[in-house]
Amino acid sequence: MTHQELIDQVSANLFREARKIESRKSWLAMRNYLEQLDSEQLKMMLKELA
């Protein structure tokens, strides 16, 4: 899985977990944060959200 795919997966899971629609500003802030993480950190987040 590419780094970008991991970011997509984690952000989708986080917003699904919250079960509410977030503003675009919040979504962009989350994406910016996730882009700063490395692939291993993103994989760990996916495991914790599953």
C-alpha positions as CSV (number, residue, x, y, z in Angstrom):
1,M,0.0,0.0,0.0
2,T,1.4,3.4,-0.9
3,H,1.8,6.2,1.6
4,Q,-1.1,8.1,0.0
5,E,-3.3,5.1,0.2
6,L,-2.5,4.7,3.9
7,I,-3.4,8.3,4.5
8,D,-6.7,7.8,2.6
9,Q,-7.5,4.7,4.6
10,V,-6.7,6.2,8.0
11,S,-8.6,9.4,7.4
12,A,-11.6,7.5,6.1
13,N,-11.6,5.2,9.2
14,L,-11.2,8.2,11.5
15,F,-14.2,10.0,10.1
16,R,-16.3,6.8,10.0
17,E,-15.4,6.2,13.6
18,A,-16.6,9.7,14.6
19,R,-19.9,9.0,12.7
20,K,-20.4,12.7,11.9
21,I,-19.7,15.0,9.0
22,E,-16.7,17.2,9.7
23,S,-16.1,20.5,8.1
24,R,-13.7,20.7,5.2
25,K,-11.3,22.7,7.4
26,S,-11.2,19.8,9.9
27,W,-10.8,17.3,7.2
28,L,-7.8,19.2,5.7
29,A,-6.2,19.6,9.1
30,M,-6.4,15.8,9.7
31,R,-5.0,15.1,6.2
32,N,-2.1,17.5,6.8
33,Y,-1.3,15.8,10.1
34,L,-1.5,12.3,8.5
35,E,0.8,13.3,5.7
36,Q,3.5,14.1,8.3
37,L,3.4,10.5,9.6
38,D,5.5,7.7,8.1
39,S,4.0,4.6,6.7
40,E,4.6,2.5,9.8
41,Q,2.8,5.0,12.0
42,L,-0.1,5.0,9.5
43,K,-0.3,1.2,9.5
44,M,-0.3,1.1,13.3
45,M,-3.2,3.6,13.3
46,L,-5.2,1.4,10.9
47,K,-4.7,-1.6,13.1
48,E,-5.9,0.3,16.2
49,L,-9.0,1.6,14.3
50,A,-9.9,-1.9,13.1
